[in-house]
Amino acid sequence: MLAGLALAYRYLQGNWAGLISPVLVAVTLIIIFLLFRYLDRNWLLGGGDIKMLVASSVWLEPSNIPLFLVITGSLGVLLALIYKSKTFPFAPAIGGGLLLALTAASFSVWDHASSLACAKNVNNATINPASKRDAMKKENTFKCLYIKAKSQPPKKIIIVMHGYGADADNIAPVAQAMADAVSDADVFVPDGFDPCEQSPTGYQWFALKDWDELEELKAGINEAARKMNAKIDALLKEYKLDDSKLYLVGFSQGAMMALHIGLQRKVAGIVGFSGMLVDESAINDEKGARTSILLLHDSRDMVVPTSFCTAAERRLKKANISVKTIISQGFGHSIPQTALRAACDFLKNNRRL
């Protein structure tokens, strides 16, 4: 039943491909346990415990299995000390190990922590000396982290938007990697418009209290998009560029913003890490069809489930919009190296660049 629930969970996420590696690990564990039991007739681990261990492993990605086994073993030692016996119920240790391993795999409760994880996954990239927090001279442009193009004058603009509860500094390594990949693009990384309601040190683009209050989410993102569009218009005017030279990138809530705004305009491309399509009315069939989109998500994302990504992909394809989706395995709500490389390749090689 435990394994069956894991299969059902992955099915609801639209992630059957993600089952391959956990199932292989489960089969490997069965072989190892049976081998140990054959070699040592006095081995105290029962058949039910073996089944529970294997079923639990289906919930986890291979990268989390060692942690699960270590935690389970440690809890088992604790139970042995409590029972003061070689024989004791091992199921509580397995259940506790699974819960703690799942918690560790999805440690980020808010995007603030996830964005810090992003930075750790980007080879400790640093902002070049030309980068600084700077206020543009135009009144309507925003204060933000600014990475100057290596090749001057810049021919493109990339705007990178952080997640809920984070700020520009958190996602700066991602922006730097993109600036390195696209040498003739100026990169802007603004802070969200408002202080975050749930993470006082960070910012938010719009209120995000309840996933079920869809109308409130739509109202919030439309108001935030109105503000951002005004700033983008001023920025493009200053650079004497148009939307065909603009790329929007975002993580989590920032990805929601990138999708929403990018679909309203005829931007060159959109990159969304761990996001979702909040308001389908943003899809502009005339303009959106000219936009290339890359969606990146992880199979173990417990903050913004993978099902949101697959739903967005289906809706965009229905509108004949060019979209590619990449699902990583076992990184949770963060930006792994593989996803960042794919995003940089997309920005570098996009036909509209």
FIMISE-221665 format. One record per residue (C-alpha): y, x, z; chain. Coordinates in steps of 0.25 Angstrom, whole numbers. Each point is the difference from the previous one (the first is absolute). Example, Ala and Ser with C-alpha at 12.3 -4.5 7.8 and 13.67 -1.06 7.14 Angstrom:
REM FIMISE-221665
    yy    xx    zz c
   -18    49    31 A
    14     6    -2 A
END
This chain:
REM FIMISE-221665
    yy    xx    zz c
     0     0     0 A
    10    11     3 A
    -3     7   -13 A
     2   -14    -7 A
    13    -2     6 A
     5    14    -5 A
    -5    -5   -14 A
     8   -13     1 A
    12     7     5 A
     0    10   -12 A
    -3   -12   -10 A
    13    -7     6 A
     8    13    -3 A
    -5     0   -14 A
    -6    14     3 A
   -15     0    -4 A
     2    14    -6 A
     3     5    14 A
   -14    -4     5 A
    -7    11    -8 A
     3    12     9 A
    -2    -8    14 A
   -14    -5    -5 A
    -4    14    -4 A
     4     5    13 A
    -8   -11     7 A
   -12     3    -8 A
     2    15     4 A
     1    -4    15 A
   -13    -8    -1 A
    -8    11    -6 A
     6    10    11 A
    -3   -10    11 A
   -14    -2    -5 A
    -3    14    -2 A
     4     3    14 A
    -8   -11     6 A
   -12     6    -8 A
     2    14     5 A
     2    -4    14 A
    -9   -12     5 A
     8     0    13 A
    13    -2    -6 A
     6   -11     8 A
     9    -7   -11 A
    -6   -13    -3 A
    -2    -7   -14 A
    11   -10     4 A
    10    11     3 A
    -3     7   -13 A
     2   -13    -8 A
    14    -2     8 A
     4    14    -3 A
    -3    -1   -15 A
     7   -14     0 A
    12     5     7 A
     1    11   -10 A
     2   -10   -12 A
    14    -3     7 A
     5    14    -1 A
     3    10   -11 A
    -8    13     0 A
    12     7     5 A
     0    -8    13 A
   -16     1     2 A
     1    13     8 A
    11    -6     9 A
    -9   -12     2 A
   -12     8     4 A
     7     9     9 A
     7   -12     8 A
   -13    -7     0 A
    -7    12     6 A
    10     2    10 A
     0   -14     5 A
   -15     1     0 A
     1    12    10 A
     9    -8     8 A
   -10   -12     1 A
   -11    10     4 A
     8     5    11 A
     3   -15     5 A
   -14    -4    -1 A
    -5    13     5 A
   -12    -1    -9 A
    -6     4   -13 A
    -2   -14    -5 A
    13    -9    -1 A
     5   -10   -10 A
     7     8   -11 A
     6   -12    -7 A
    13     0     8 A
     2    15    -4 A
    -2    -3   -15 A
     9   -12     1 A
    11     8     7 A
    -1    11   -10 A
     2    -9   -12 A
    12    -7     6 A
     6    13     4 A
    -3     7   -14 A
     6   -12    -7 A
    12     0     9 A
     2    15    -3 A
    -2    -3   -15 A
    12   -10     0 A
     8     7    11 A
    13    -4    -7 A
     5   -13     6 A
    14     1    -7 A
     4     7   -12 A
     8    10     8 A
   -13     7     5 A
    -6    -2   -14 A
    12     7    -7 A
    -2    12    10 A
   -15     0    -5 A
     5     1   -14 A
     8    12     3 A
   -12     7     5 A
    -8    -3   -12 A
    10     6   -10 A
    -2    15     3 A
    11     1     9 A
    10    -1   -11 A
    15     3     4 A
    13    -4    -6 A
     7    10    -8 A
    13     6     4 A
     8    -9   -10 A
    -5   -12     8 A
     8    -6    10 A
     4   -14     6 A
    12    -3    -8 A
    10   -12    -2 A
     2    -2   -15 A
    15    -1    -4 A
    -1   -14    -5 A
     2   -10    10 A
   -12    -9    -3 A
   -11    12     0 A
    -8     2    12 A
    -1    11    10 A
   -13     7    -2 A
    -9    12    -2 A
     4     6   -13 A
    -9    10    -8 A
     8     6   -12 A
    -8     2   -13 A
    -4    14    -3 A
     5    -2   -15 A
    14    -4    -1 A
     6   -10    -4 A
   -10   -10     5 A
    -6    -9   -10 A
    -8   -10    10 A
     2    -5    14 A
   -12    -3     9 A
     2    -8    13 A
   -10     1    11 A
    -1   -10    11 A
    -6     2    13 A
    -9   -10     8 A
     3   -10    11 A
     5     8    13 A
     2    13    -7 A
    11     7    -6 A
     4     9   -12 A
    -5    13     7 A
   -14    -6     2 A
    -2    -1   -14 A
     8    12    -5 A
   -12     9    -3 A
    -5   -11   -10 A
    14     0    -6 A
     0    15    -1 A
   -14     0    -7 A
     6   -10   -10 A
    12     9    -2 A
    -8    12    -3 A
    -9    -8   -10 A
    12    -6    -8 A
    10    12    -1 A
    11    -8    -7 A
     1   -12    10 A
     9    -1    12 A
    -8    -6    12 A
     7   -10    10 A
    -7    -4    13 A
     8   -10     7 A
    -2    -5    14 A
    -3   -15     2 A
    12    -9     1 A
    -3    -5    15 A
    -5     7    13 A
   -15    -4     1 A
    -3   -12     9 A
   -13     6     5 A
     3    15    -1 A
    14     4     5 A
     1    14    -5 A
    -3    -5   -14 A
     5   -10   -11 A
    -5   -12    -7 A
     4    -6   -14 A
    -2   -14     5 A
    -6    -7    12 A
   -15     0     1 A
    -5    -8    12 A
   -11    -8    -6 A
    -8     1   -12 A
    -3   -15     0 A
    15    -3    -2 A
     0     2   -15 A
    13    -8    -2 A
     7     9    10 A
    -5    13    -6 A
     5    -5   -14 A
    14    -3     6 A
     0    13     6 A
    -4     9   -12 A
     9    -8    -9 A
    12     3     9 A
    -4    15     1 A
    -2     0   -15 A
    14    -5    -2 A
     6    11     8 A
    -9    11    -6 A
     4    -5   -14 A
    14     1     2 A
    -1    14     5 A
   -10     4   -12 A
    11    -6   -10 A
    10     9     6 A
    -9    12     0 A
    -4    -2   -15 A
    15    -2    -3 A
     4    13     6 A
   -11     7    -7 A
     2    -7   -13 A
   -14    -4    -1 A
    -7   -13    -1 A
   -13    -7     5 A
    -9     7   -10 A
     3    13     7 A
    -3    -5    14 A
   -13     1     8 A
    -2    -7    13 A
   -11     5    10 A
    -3    -6    14 A
   -10     0    11 A
    -5   -12     7 A
    13    -9     2 A
     7    10    -9 A
   -11    -3   -11 A
     3   -15     2 A
    15     3    -3 A
    -4     9   -12 A
    -8   -10    -6 A
     9   -12     2 A
    13     7    -5 A
    -7     8   -11 A
    -6   -13    -6 A
    14    -7     0 A
     6    12    -7 A
    -6     7   -13 A
    -3    13     8 A
    -8    11    -7 A
   -11     0    11 A
    -4    -4    14 A
    -9     7    10 A
    -5    -8    12 A
    -8     6    11 A
    -7   -10     9 A
     9   -12    -4 A
    -1   -14    -5 A
     8   -10    -9 A
     8    -8    10 A
     6   -10   -10 A
    -6    -3   -13 A
    13    -5    -5 A
     5    14    -1 A
    -9     2   -13 A
     9    -1   -12 A
    -9    -1   -12 A
    11     5   -10 A
     4    12     9 A
   -13     2     8 A
    -9     2   -12 A
     8    13    -3 A
    -3     6    13 A
   -12     9     3 A
    -5    -2    14 A
   -10     9     9 A
    -6    -7    13 A
    -6     9    10 A
    -8    -5    12 A
   -11     4     9 A
   -13    -7     3 A
     2     1    15 A
    14    -5     1 A
     1    -8    12 A
    15    -3     0 A
     1    -5   -15 A
   -14    -4    -4 A
    -5     5   -14 A
    -1   -15    -4 A
    15     0    -1 A
     0    11   -10 A
   -11    -6    -9 A
     7   -14     1 A
    13     7    -5 A
    -8     7   -11 A
    -6   -13    -5 A
    13    -7     0 A
     7    11    -8 A
   -11     1   -10 A
     1   -15    -2 A
    15     2    -4 A
    -4    11   -10 A
     6    11     8 A
    -5    14    -1 A
    -7     3    14 A
   -10    10     5 A
    -6     0    14 A
    -7    11     7 A
    -7    -3    13 A
    -3    12     9 A
   -11     1    11 A
     2     2    15 A
    15     4     2 A
     5   -13     6 A
    14    -4    -1 A
     6    13    -5 A
     2     8   -13 A
   -11    10    -2 A
     1    12    -9 A
    -8    -6   -11 A
     9   -12    -1 A
    13     9     0 A
    -6     8   -11 A
    -3   -12    -8 A
    15    -5     3 A
     6    13    -5 A
    -8     0   -12 A
     4   -14    -3 A
    15     3     1 A
    -2    13    -8 A
    -8    -5   -11 A
     5   -15    -1 A
     3    -3   -15 A
    14    -5     4 A
     4    13     7 A
END
